[in-house]
Amino acid sequence: MESPIVFQGSEKAQRIQAMFAGIAPTYDQLNHWLSLNIDKRWRRAAVQEVADALARPGAQALDVCCGTADLAIELGRLVPTVGVDFCQPMLKRGMEKVRQSGHPVTLLAGDALALPFADASFDAVTVAFGIRNVVDLDGALAEMHRVLKPGGKVAILEFSHPVVPGLKQLFGLYFTQILPRIGNAISGSGYAYSYLPESVQHFPSQSALAAHMRQAGFENVRWRNLSGGIAALHTGLKPVVACS
């Protein structure tokens, strides 16, 4: 895991990879501090959404774009879990946390657009605050669908579009004016914390993401807004193919 993963032909992916490598040392501290630790509650909600799919004997979970493994470790409390990310410095920090947790979590370097697993390998697939960084949303959803077992469940936790009157403007002010300054002061990366609000702004709305999920083949797609829509938690099922 020492050699960097280079995404040939994708300049945007390489820029994002380098950006996350640069902020890895302060990533956890800033995430929890800037969200007032609400991000931890959001991740627990994602785990609760897939807990039913993980109740099967021998179940396994996959966390895509796992970063420093916060969600993978939460899933590891229930079942053996694999986390995949394209940024080695983030994974290195995550591996330290996995060792401290003692949970059955394995972290691998890999591309969300070419997951290194066979079809129908996992009972639940999750991604938290990472899918908006993938250069091909539909390609990532197709890969998540591919590696999910029939009847398995996907959960996508992502920053979204606030729905409470007044919150959108307040959140926008915080995201575009305050957060980049704090993030730059602590991490030294002005670009990373300017990129964050830009990426959220251009990410599909709650209903649009649900439409992408249905197009990828998921059924029973639903979402619920968290903290007034600052984040949204989307879920869906991989259909069970009936025997003829």
Secondary structure by P-SEA (a helix, b strand, c coil): ccbbbbbcccaaaaaaaaaaaaaccaaaaaaaaaaccaaaaaaaaaaaaacccccccbbbbbbccccccaaaaaaaaccbbbbbbccaaaaaaaaaaaaaaccbbbbbbbccccccccccccccccccccccccccaaaaaaaaaaaccccbbbbbbbbbbbcccaaaaaaaaaacccaaaaaaaacccaaaaaaaaaaaaacccaaaaaaaaaaaccccccccccccccbbbbbbbccccccc
